[in-house]
Amino acid sequence: MESPSDAIEAGITRLAELLRSPDDLVKIQLLRKRLAKEKATIDAQLKTGVKAQLDNTQEGLETLTSSRRQMVLIKENMQSIDRLCSNAQDMIHHFPWINKISQIHRNFVATQDTINRLQEMYQRIDQIQVMLDHDRQDIHGPAENLLFIHYQLFRLEDFKDNTMYQAKDSSQDVIETLEQYFERLNEFSAEFEEYLWTLTKNIIDLVRKGQQSVVVRLVKIIECEERADERAKLAEQARHTHQDLADKFRSIQTSPRVIKSFRSKFQNKIHDSISDMFKRFFAEFKDDPIQLFDNADFIFNDLILVIQEVVPRFPKKYNVFSVYLLEYHRHVYNMLQRITNSDPDAGTILRIVRWVREYYKTMKKDIRVSEEILEPPLLDGREQDLIDDYLKLIRGKLEEWMNNLMNDETKDFTERSKALEMDGDRLYGLSGAVIMFQMVNQQIDVAAGSGQGKILADVVKECTEVMINTQQTWMQLLKSEFKRQIDKREEKPGGFVEYVIALANDQIRCADFTEEIVNRLKPLLSEKYRNQINEDLSQATNGFLEVARACTDTLLDVVFNDLKQPFSQLYTSHWYQEDPMAFIIETIKDYTNDFKTHLNDYLLEKLMTNTLSRFMVAWIEALRNKGAKFRMPECLDRITNDVRTAFGFFRGHIPQQELENTFDVYERIHTLLASSRKSIFLDYYNMKKAYGDVPISLVEDIISKRDDLERSQVKEIMENIRTKQKEAPDYTGESTIFSKIKQE
């Protein structure tokens, strides 16, 4: 369906066609009348079409209703017939003998028919054997007898399956005798299937030689066998589903057919044919990869032929193009893997890279297939690793140097036995950042001296990957060392917080060094490579900032791990006797003083904002503390004092307006605690308007812990709130601080 914008655009296009020159404005009146007449005609057509559709719908509904009535009537009649049949057996004298004689007669007739068909079977096999031999003489021929052969064979196999099914309870001698009778049929069936799959393997050659009709016949045979399989499966399923009826009416039997799964076999044969073709192709040119790539155009020619000649002759459900496309691509992938694993020379490497690019380009242009669809990616995305031996040397050296550097850095970080470096601003730091960028700048300067943007871009990419690896190492080390800090506090060396501060500062310095490289390389690059280099270095910069953020998060994890106990005491009996909030704020203040002295200003600002957020979350979650109780009105005064204490500390680090907005949530919680029973809902409603994602379970925890409310009153209040909550639409606005609260 067209969108309004599409309709407007179409209208503008139409007007542009009608009014091509100023002289056409004279015709506006005539055009308006003509367009009005066209609109009236279209409206009339739409009205007629809608009416016809409604009539058809009504007729369909009436048909469904009638069908339902008829099904009920049929069911009742069948039940009546069953009752009459049961009653009639008692009314007819010697009915069991009559029934048995009738069954014997039917068996005699069936046996005679089986004997006749067995006698005719060999004649039919001889007839179709001649036809099959004739068609097999030319595998790329018209195969004019294919459908007739299959029709006769299908009937014979159906006869065989039924006969063997009926004889399944017979003696072993009978079964072996029947198997001997059907041995030639089995042999012919195997021959026919072999011929069928040979045709399947040669589908592309067949259509190339103009034998599209053979493909159509092949599809018809597969579809016929698939439908027969489906009927057999449905019969088996119906018997299992209605076992009671099957036991009662012996005529209800499972299908005697042997499932063939031709469609699955068809796809397997396609795979085998493509695999054999690529094996022959690779064997011919494996000693000369350049010739191999020069002769690989058959890949695109075959796929185009599949699109034009094969796909139209298959049902859509076969996805035949996808089958060919993915098989060709996987074999191309495997072929390239074998070439690259054979230690190719430099000329071959460059030819591989160029051919892969041409491959994806041709696939997109001629085959209309994007690179993202083609899995797995050729060369596994290692094109840059094959461009030049020079890059291999750079990569090896960078990895060697960086491994040595990171080994020393991680050892210092885990042992923490050395005094940290400190710059003129008293900021902690590590030596790794300076050393790493000395190596990076040295390699970039050498690459820039070559005057080739491609080499420079690849060297920068290699350097970026080394930087990212160091970032990942630091991320993992942060997690493991923090875990050791918490789990084995007695065994750990001191100075963890100071080293994390130093690492955070180091990552900011790395980000600054990276930006300096970007600015230095800008004048040296054409636009073609500038974007690539900027993107790679931006990724490295973001990685350094991410590690720095992880450092500040780890610092906060340390702080709030120390505060678990005092936060757990809030609103409990201990809170009414002591002042846990004062201890909490003093602890945060001590840590903050260290951060202010030794942490980068940018990180300090982010850290204090996150500290406030973590503090508020922990403060709110403390409302659910085990043993928490809100003694009225004493708790209100104590909460006010806690707010005053916390606000007084954070006022020195957070802008006033931002701080007031953050503390507003606790003001509303205070209001909810102070509310009378009748006004609680109104205060909750005001809180819900400001914080749409406030969990109702938290509100219930707060209200239920008030000692001035009876349990029945709490229940009544919450029922009222939940009733109103169900009437309100789901909250879809921005997340607030309550989204960070643990849900219970």
ABEGO torsion letter per residue (X at the ends): XBBAAAAAAAAAAAAAAABABAAAAAAAAAAAAAAAAAAAAAAAAAAAAAAAAAAAAAAAAAAAAAAAAAAAAAAAAAAAAAAAAAAAAAABBGAAAAAAAAAAAAAAAAAAAAAAAAAAAAAAAAAAAAAAAAAAABAABAGAAAAAAAAAAAAAAAAAAAAAAAAAABBAAAAAAAAAAAAAAAAAAAAAAAAAAAAAAAAAAAAAAGBAAAAAAAAAAAAAAAAAAAAAAAAAAAAAABAAAAAABAABBBBABBBAGAAAAAAAAAAAAAAAAAAAAAAAAAABAAAAAAAAAAAAAAAAAAAAAAAAABBAAAGAAAAAAAAAAAAAAAAAAAAAAAGBBAAAAAAAAAAAAAAAAAAAAAAGBBAAABOBBBGGGAAAAAABAAAAAAAAAAAAAAAAAAAAAAAAAAAGABBBBBBAAGBBBBAAAAAAAAAAAAAAAAAAAAGBAAAAAAAAAAAAAAAAAAAAAAAAAAAAAAAAAAABAAABBBGAAAAAAAAAAAAAAAAAAAAAAAAAAAAABBAAAAAAAAAAAAAAAAAAAAAAAAAAAAAAAAAAAAAAAAAAABGBAAAAABBAAAAAAAAAAAAAAAAAAABBAAAAAAAAAAAAAAAAAAAAAAAABBGBBBBOAAAAAAAAAAAAAAAAAAAAABBAAAAAAAAAAAAAAAAAAABBAAAAAAAAAAAAAABAABBAAAAAAAAAABAABBAAAAAAAAAAAAAAAAABBBBABBBBAAAABBBX
